[in-house]
Amino acid sequence: MANQTHLALLHKEKNWISWRINNPQICPDLQNIDLTEKNLKKANLCGVNLSKSNLKQVNLSQANLEKAQLIQATLIGSNLSCANLNQANLIGANLLQTNLKKARLWEANLIGTCLRNSQIQKADFSGAQLNRTNLSEACGQETNFCETNLSQASLYEAELQGAYFYRANLYKAQLIQAHLHSSYLCHANLREIKGDRLDLRWANLSQAKLQGASLQGADLSYANLSYANLEGANLQGANLHGADLTGTNLEQTDLCGVDLSKIIQT
């Protein structure tokens, strides 16, 4: 149950602002409350416990939610653009169709979170935990996933052109029909991914780990696969036109139906 004193303060913006300034050591308890469609733009919610709360269609743009507890919270359709969610705990939260454009989520915990159909353009997930997260059909051009854990996450039909996955862990992730055109995946762990019909045109996969990956019908035209490890991968019918395979490990790789006449290999 939420602390009723804290809840009353939240409903009076000026009182909430002054109280938070004067009581920085207190972490407000607002769990399991209903704030549907409330305007909390630029609100100071740092460290607040909003677990299991209903935050549907709430305006949290530019809000400070650093280290906030949002476990199993409902944020469907909410506006979190430019919000600070660094180190926030969002385990099991529902962020279906949320706006996270330019939001900061450094080292946030999003294990098992639903981000389906969300807008994550230029959001920063550096070092975040996104294991088993649902990012299907998310739109995230130039999103930062550097050193992020996306193991077993679902990115089915996600639009992630120009995204950054440097040293990201995508082990066994679902990337079927996703669009990663021009993305940066250098040193990424893509072992055993399901990437059939995955769009990786012009992507940088230098030194990426792709052992056992399924990339049937994937478009890898002009991709940089130099020194990548594709041992035991399935590339049946993939497009490798203009791809750089310099130093690439193709041991036991299935290249059935692949035209290798126009690749770069030295």
C-alpha positions in Angstrom: 0.0 0.0 0.0 1.1 3.5 -0.8 2.0 6.0 1.9 -1.1 8.3 1.9 0.9 11.3 3.0 3.3 10.9 0.1 0.4 10.4 -2.3 -1.4 13.6 -1.1 1.8 15.6 -1.7 2.2 14.2 -5.2 -1.2 15.5 -6.1 -0.1 19.0 -5.1 2.8 19.9 -7.4 4.3 22.8 -5.5 4.1 20.9 -2.1 5.7 17.8 -3.7 8.6 19.9 -5.2 9.4 21.7 -1.9 9.0 18.5 0.2 11.4 16.5 -2.0 13.9 19.3 -1.8 13.7 19.4 2.0 13.6 15.6 2.4 16.1 14.2 -0.1 16.8 11.2 2.2 13.2 9.9 2.0 12.3 7.4 -0.8 8.5 8.0 -1.3 6.3 4.9 -1.3 3.7 5.2 -4.1 3.3 1.5 -4.9 0.1 0.1 -6.3 -1.6 3.4 -7.0 -3.6 4.6 -10.0 -2.2 7.7 -11.8 -3.8 7.1 -15.2 -3.3 10.1 -17.6 -1.7 12.2 -14.9 0.7 15.0 -16.0 4.0 14.4 -14.3 6.2 16.1 -16.8 9.6 17.0 -15.3 8.5 15.5 -11.9 11.2 14.5 -9.4 10.5 10.8 -8.8 14.1 9.8 -8.1 14.1 6.6 -6.0 10.3 6.5 -5.7 8.6 3.1 -5.3 5.9 2.9 -8.0 5.8 -0.9 -8.1 2.6 -2.4 -9.5 1.2 1.1 -10.0 -1.1 2.0 -12.9 0.7 4.6 -15.0 -1.2 4.2 -18.3 -0.9 7.2 -20.6 0.9 9.3 -18.0 3.1 12.2 -19.1 6.5 11.5 -17.6 8.5 13.3 -20.2 11.8 14.8 -18.8 10.9 13.2 -15.4 13.6 12.1 -13.1 13.0 8.4 -12.3 16.6 7.5 -11.5 16.8 4.4 -9.3 12.9 4.3 -9.1 11.2 1.0 -8.4 8.7 0.2 -11.2 8.5 -3.5 -10.8 5.4 -4.8 -12.6 4.2 -1.3 -13.2 1.8 -0.6 -16.0 3.1 2.1 -18.3 1.1 1.4 -21.5 1.0 4.4 -23.8 3.0 6.6 -21.4 5.3 9.4 -22.5 8.8 8.9 -21.1 10.6 10.9 -23.7 13.9 12.4 -22.4 13.2 10.9 -19.0 16.0 9.8 -16.7 15.5 6.1 -15.8 19.2 5.3 -15.0 19.4 2.3 -12.7 15.6 2.1 -12.4 14.1 -1.3 -11.7 11.4 -2.2 -14.3 11.4 -6.0 -13.9 8.2 -7.3 -15.4 6.8 -3.8 -16.3 4.4 -3.3 -19.2 5.7 -0.5 -21.5 3.6 -1.4 -24.5 3.5 1.5 -27.0 5.4 3.8 -24.7 7.4 6.8 -25.9 11.0 6.4 -24.8 12.6 8.7 -27.3 15.9 10.0 -26.0 15.3 8.5 -22.6 18.3 7.5 -20.5 18.2 3.9 -19.1 21.9 3.3 -18.2 22.2 0.1 -16.2 18.4 -0.1 -15.8 16.8 -3.5 -15.0 14.2 -4.4 -17.7 14.3 -8.2 -17.3 11.1 -9.7 -18.7 9.7 -6.2 -19.6 7.3 -5.6 -22.5 8.5 -2.9 -24.8 6.5 -4.1 -27.8 5.6 -1.3 -30.4 7.5 1.2 -28.3 9.3 4.3 -29.6 12.9 4.1 -28.5 14.7 6.3 -31.0 18.0 7.6 -29.7 17.3 6.1 -26.2 20.3 5.0 -24.2 20.2 1.4 -22.8 24.0 1.2 -22.1 24.7 -1.6 -19.7 21.0 -2.3 -19.1 19.6 -5.8 -18.4 17.1 -6.6 -21.1 17.1 -10.4 -20.8 13.9 -12.0 -22.1 12.5 -8.5 -22.9 9.9 -8.2 -25.7 11.0 -5.5 -28.2 9.0 -6.9 -31.0 8.0 -4.2 -33.6 9.8 -1.5 -31.5 11.1 1.5 -33.4 14.6 2.5 -32.4 16.8 4.1 -35.0 20.2 5.1 -33.5 19.3 3.5 -30.2 22.3 2.7 -27.9 22.5 -0.9 -26.7 26.3 -0.9 -26.1 27.2 -3.6 -23.5 23.5 -4.4 -22.9 22.3 -7.9 -22.0 19.6 -8.8 -24.6 20.0 -12.6 -24.2 16.8 -14.4 -25.2 15.1 -11.1 -26.0 12.5 -10.9 -28.7 13.2 -8.3 -31.4 10.8 -9.7 -34.0 10.3 -7.2 -36.8 12.0 -4.5 -34.7 13.1 -1.3 -36.6 16.6 -0.7 -35.3 18.4 0.9 -38.2 21.7 2.5 -37.2 21.5 1.1 -33.6 24.7 0.5 -31.5 25.2 -3.0 -30.1 29.0 -2.8 -29.3 29.8 -5.8 -27.1 26.1 -6.4 -26.5 24.9 -9.9 -25.5 22.2 -11.2 -27.9 22.7 -14.9 -27.1 19.6 -16.8 -28.4 17.7 -13.6 -29.2 14.8 -13.7 -31.6 15.6 -11.3 -34.5 13.4 -12.8 -37.3 12.6 -10.2 -39.9 14.2 -7.4 -37.8 15.7 -4.4 -39.5 19.3 -3.6 -38.4 20.4 -1.8 -41.5 23.7 0.0 -40.9 23.8 -1.0 -37.2 27.1 -1.4 -35.3 27.5 -4.9 -33.9 31.3 -5.1 -33.5 32.3 -7.7 -30.9 28.6 -8.5 -30.2 27.6 -11.9 -28.9 25.1 -13.2 -31.5 25.5 -16.9 -30.9 22.5 -19.1 -31.7 20.3 -16.1 -32.6 17.2 -16.7 -34.7 17.7 -14.2 -37.5 15.9 -15.6 -40.5 15.3 -12.8 -43.1 17.1 -10.4 -40.9 18.2 -7.1 -42.5 21.9 -6.5 -41.8 22.8 -4.5 -44.9 25.9 -2.3 -44.4 26.0 -3.5 -40.7 29.4 -3.7 -38.9 29.7 -7.2 -37.5 33.5 -7.2 -37.3 34.7 -9.8 -34.7 31.1 -10.7 -33.8 30.3 -14.1 -32.4 27.8 -15.8 -34.6 28.4 -19.5 -33.9 25.3 -21.6 -34.5 23.3 -18.5 -35.7 20.3 -19.0 -38.0 20.4 -16.5 -40.7 18.4 -18.1 -43.5 17.6 -15.6 -46.2 19.2 -12.8 -44.2 20.4 -9.7 -46.2 24.1 -9.2 -45.3 24.9 -7.2 -48.5 27.9 -4.9 -47.9 28.1 -6.0 -44.3 31.5 -6.0 -42.5 32.0 -9.6 -41.3 35.7 -9.4 -41.0 37.1 -11.8 -38.4 33.6 -12.7 -37.3 33.0 -16.3 -36.1 30.3 -18.0 -38.2 31.2 -21.5 -37.2 28.2 -23.8 -37.7 25.9 -20.9 -38.7 23.1 -21.4 -41.2 23.2 -18.9 -44.0 21.1 -20.8 -46.5 19.9 -18.4 -49.2 21.5 -15.3 -47.5 22.6 -12.3 -49.5 26.3 -11.7 -49.1 26.8 -9.4 -52.1 29.7 -7.0 -51.4 30.2 -8.4 -47.8 33.6 -8.3 -46.3 34.6 -11.8 -45.1 38.3 -11.1 -44.5 39.5 -13.5 -41.8 35.9 -14.8 -41.2 35.6 -18.2 -39.6 33.2 -20.2 -42.0 34.0 -23.6 -40.6 30.9 -25.9 -41.0 28.9 -22.9 -42.1 25.9 -23.7 -44.3 26.2 -21.5 -47.4 23.7 -23.5 -49.6 22.3 -21.2 -52.3 24.6 -18.3 -51.4 26.4 -16.5 -54.3 30.0 -16.0 -53.1 31.2 -14.5 -56.4 31.0 -10.9 -55.2 32.3 -11.0 -51.7 35.4 -9.4 -50.3 37.9 -11.9 -48.9 41.6 -11.5 -48.5 
